[in-house]
Amino acid sequence: MSAKSKEIGTLSPEKVEAIQKKINQIDGHLQAIETKRAYILSSPEQTAIAESSGWFDSMTTTENQLNIKKTDLLDVLNNSDHD
């Protein structure tokens, strides 16, 4: 079986760890966006710059993409047999 093929319901401990690491990275990225958003919103000048540059729209798109990826990874973990 190649590395790309998957057995339904079975993940190696290494694969589970790799997926969990990706989820943690996504959570870190989402938290960084929230931290920056709070900073920007605390300053009317920064808010105006971010709005005019489309930063808020861009980050909303990024957050949506990250949340989809995180959901997909969680589905992989939740639909498999692992310890």
C-alpha atoms as one frame of an Amber mdcrd trajectory, in Angstrom:
protein
   0.000   0.000   0.000   1.435   3.370  -0.950   1.804   6.244   1.485  -0.976
   8.078  -0.334  -3.513   5.282  -0.077  -5.625   5.186   3.052  -7.234   2.382
   4.952 -10.614   3.588   6.083 -10.792   3.745   9.850  -7.093   3.235  10.583
  -4.465   5.884  11.246  -0.965   5.270  12.507   0.027   7.048  15.726   2.451
   9.122  13.634  -0.349  10.219  11.297  -2.592  11.120  14.249   0.247  13.172
  15.744   0.859  14.930  12.419  -2.839  15.788  12.071  -2.976  17.069  15.648
   0.101  19.206  14.967  -1.583  20.715  11.888  -4.706  21.456  13.942  -2.560
  23.176  16.596  -0.853  25.245  13.883  -4.229  26.284  12.499  -5.400  27.237
  16.004  -2.239  29.319  16.441  -2.826  31.073  13.123  -6.458  31.802  14.022
  -5.373  33.196  17.394  -2.765  35.410  15.716  -5.444  36.832  13.419  -7.682
  37.560  16.419  -4.813  39.234  18.278  -3.997  41.440  15.299  -7.677  42.233
  14.743  -7.990  43.379  18.381  -4.894  45.546  17.995  -6.180  47.105  14.773
  -9.622  47.753  16.230  -8.070  49.496  19.230  -6.784  52.267  16.965  -9.070
  54.285  14.698  -6.084  55.048  12.443  -5.118  51.371  12.124  -8.765  50.411
  11.593  -9.062  52.893   8.727  -5.870  51.582   7.113  -7.001  47.975   7.468
 -10.443  48.732   6.063  -9.079  50.647   3.078  -6.567  47.910   2.261  -9.156
  45.127   2.502  -7.363  43.483   5.425 -10.565  42.569   7.261 -12.049  40.895
   4.180  -8.793  39.081   3.500  -8.569  37.804   7.068 -12.187  36.677   7.026
 -11.439  34.640   3.912  -8.295  33.225   5.528 -10.189  32.346   8.709 -12.883
  30.571   6.697 -10.279  28.564   4.781  -8.457  27.635   7.993 -11.679  26.584
   9.691 -12.603  24.380   6.735  -9.168  22.770   6.809  -9.422  22.273  10.581
 -12.880  20.700  10.241 -11.578  18.344   7.553  -8.672  17.298   9.774 -10.961
  16.788  12.773 -13.248  14.664  10.589 -10.286  12.471   9.660  -9.451  11.993
  13.338 -13.047  11.450  14.433 -13.786   8.945  11.688 -10.796   6.739  12.339
  -9.814   4.120  14.884  -6.812   5.245  16.879  -5.622   5.307  20.460
